[in-house]
Amino acid sequence: MNKMMKKLLYAAIIAVTLVSCGKTYDITGTSNISMMDGQKLYLKVPKDAETGDLEKVDSCDVVHGEFAFSGRVDSTSWAGIYMDDQSLIPVVLESGGINVKINDTQSFIGGTPLNDKLYKFLHSFNQILNDAQALSSKHSQYIMDGMSEDSANAMIAAQSDKLDERVDELLMKYVSENFDNVLGPGIFLMVATTLYPQPVLSPWVEDVMSKATPAFKNNPFIKEYYAEAQQLQDERNGMVDTTPQIGTADPTTTGAAPAPPTPNQMAGDSTAPK
């Protein structure tokens, strides 16, 4: 082998080494929650769309309010930081340095492109949820200020409708902008399982699906959620016979379609939601 060929070979080996070493995640976290000190945290990713099982990919201890995860990342995925089975915060597992703060007032995720977007979404979404929770006290205040019950109800209903519009706009913006990466399906499922006790074909769900790309629709977690939502709607409309047949198991006890991932599980979505 001549000198020129050796140089080219060495350069190729160095280039491959640099690329492989570059695809790593480094999560640096802090927390001001005293009960977390000394506890073991787990970094989990979704393993199975049908069962909602999660896989532990890393673990660490919280020492003096600090913790850290690191490792290789072959592909970007939705993940979550857990304390035992309790979901603490969702995170997008992607190459780069990821900063996490788990506080008793407001938590933070950032440092990489998709985690920066995730934090912006969660911040806006939580503001809407806080405004929704405040409607009850507003109603009482209206009554105390001398407003009639009917007028107070009408005021609250109008404000609630506006909050619904804000949620729809926020969801469509972040999900549609991220149809073809893990953020789209992750946000979709996290919000859907937070707002509804079981899969439903709500207007915003149908709106998202009508505009979704093939990558989003073929995401296994999205397919599972949408299929169960359609089945439940058909049952409510009397289009599906749910009466147990002789010699078959009762679908209410065994063989029922598995529930989609909960917010805890999806804080620990999919691969490219999406």
N, C-alpha and C positions, 0 to 999 in steps of 0.2 A: 504494500500500500504506500503510495507516494505521500509526501508531506502535505500537499494540498488536500488530498482525500482525507487524511487524518484530521486536519483542521476542520474540515466540513463535518466529519463525524462527531468530533468533540463538541462543535457548536450545536449540532442537532441534539446531542445528549443533554447539554446544558439547557437548551430551550425547552425540551420536554420536562426536565426536572423543575424548571421555574414555573411552567404551566401547572403541573400537578401540585406543587407546593402552594400555588396561588389560590387554589380552590378549597379554601378552608373558612370556617366560621369561628369567630371569637366573640363570645357574649360576655360582656362585663356588666355586672349588676350590683345594685345597692338597694337597701330597704331600711325604712325607719320603723318597721313593725317589730317590736321587741320579741314577740312570740316566735318569730321566724329564726331568731338567732340559735345556732346549734342544730337546726333542722336540716334534713337532706332534701334537696330539690332534684326534680327529674325533668329532663327535656324529652318530650314525647312527640311522635308523629303518627298520623293515621296509618293503620295497617290494613284494615278491611272495610270496604264500603257497606257490606251487608250487616256485619256484626257491630261495626263502630269500634272495634278493638284498636288499641293504641300500642305503639312499640316504643320502649325506652331506648334512646340513642345516646344518652349521656346523663351523668349525675354529678352532684357536687354538694358540699356542705356550706351552710351560711356561717361565716365567721366574722363577728363584729360588724354585722350588717352588710357584708360584702360576699359576693359569690361569682363564679365564672364557669362557663362551658366553652369547650373548643373541640374542633375535630374537622374531618374532611366533609365536604358537601359535594356529592356527585351531581345532584340536581336540586333546584329550588323547590322547597316544600313548605306547606303550612305546618306549624308546630305549636307547642304550648309549654309553658313552664308550670310544673305541678309540685305541690307538696303532698305527698302520698297520692290520693285520688282527687285532691282539690285543685281545680284549675286556678292559677294565679294571674296569668296574663298570656294572651296569644302572641305569637312571634312568627315572622317569616324566616325560615332557615335558608339563608343565602350567603354567598361568599362575601367576606368583609368583616369589619368590626361593628358589632351591634351593641348599642347601649340600652340598658333596661333599668328603670327605677320602679320599684313596687312600694308605693307609699299608702298611708292610711287616708290621704286626701285625694291626690291625683297621681296616677301612675304614668309612665312614659316609655315609649319604644322608639328607637331611631338609630341613625348611623349608616344605614344602607338604603338604597332607593325604595324598595317595596315596604320596608319597615317605616320609613318616613311617611309614605302614603297611608299605611295602616294607622299610624298614630293620628294623622289629620282626620281620617274617617271616624275613628273612635271618639276623638275629642268632640267633633260636630254631632255625632250620634248621641253621645252622653248628654250634651247640652239639650237636645230635643227631649230625651227621656226625663231630664230634670224639670223641664218646662211642663211636661205632661203630668208629672207628679205634683206640681204646684197648682194644678187646676182645681184640686179638691179644696185647698185652703182659699183659693180665689173665690170659689162658689160661696163658701161660708162668709167671706168678707163682704161679698155683694149683698148677702142677706142682712148682715149686721149693719150695712150702710143704708138699709131701707128698701132695697130692690125687691120686687116681688119674686116668688119662686119661679114662675114661668119666665120672667125676664132674665133671671140669673141662669136658668137652664139654657135659654137661647144663647146667652153670651158665652157660656162654657162650650156649648155645642159648636158654635162658630169658631172658637179658638182651637177646639179639638180638630176640626176639619183642616184648619191651617197647618196644624202640627203634622197631620197625616200627609198633607201635600209636601211639607218639608222633608219628611222621611222618604217619600216616593222619589223626590228629586235627588236627594242625597244618595240613595241606593242606586238609582239608575246611573248617576254620574260615575260613582266609583266602580260599580260592577261592570258597566259597559266599557269603561276605559281599560278594564283589566280582564276582559273576557278570556284572553289567551295566556294568562299567567295564573299562578296560584292565588293571587289576591282576590280575583273576581269570585270564584266559587267559595273561597273561605269566608268572605264578607257576606255573600248571599246566604249561606247555610247558618252562619253564626247569628245573623239577624232573624232569619226565618224561625229557627228553633228557640230564639229568645222571645219573639212576639207571639208565637202560636204553640199551644200544647202538643199539637200533632201536625203533620204535613197538610197544608191547605193550598188550593189554587186561588189565592187572593189576587185581586187586580194587579198588584205590583209584581207578583210572581209570574203571572201570565204575560205581563208586559215585558219583563226581562227575558222570558223564554222565547217570546215572539221575535226578539231582536238578537238573540244570542247566536254566537258563532258555533260551528260544528265542534270545535275544541271544548267549548263550555258545555254544550249539550251532552257530549260523550264522556265528560268527567264522571267517573263511577259514583261519586258521592251525589252529584247533581242528578244523575239518572235514577239512583235509588230513591232520592227524595221525591222527585217528580212522579215516578211510577207509583209510589205509595199514596201521594196526594191525589192522583187520578183514581186510584182504586177506592180510596175513602170517599171521594166525591161520588163515584158510581154507586157505592153502597148506600150513601145518603139519598141518592136519587132513585133508589130501587132498581138499579140496572144490574146489580150483582146479587145472586142468591147466596145469602150467608147462612142458610139453614143447614145444620150438620146432616150429612147423609149417613145412612146405615152402613156401618163398617168403616167409617172414616173418622179421623180425629176431629174434635171440636176446634174450629179455627180461632175461638176466643181463648183457648188454653195452649194449644200447640200448633205449630206449622204456620202461625200468622207471620205476615211480612215483618221483618225486624225494623225497629224504630231507627230513624236516621240519627246521625251523630248529634249529641246535645251540644250546647255552647261550650261545656267543659271539654267534651271530646274534640270538638272542632277547634277549640282554642288549643287544644293540643291537636285545615281543609286539605285540601286535596292537592293533587298534582295537576299541572296543566295540560282553582277553581282553577277559581273558578271558578 
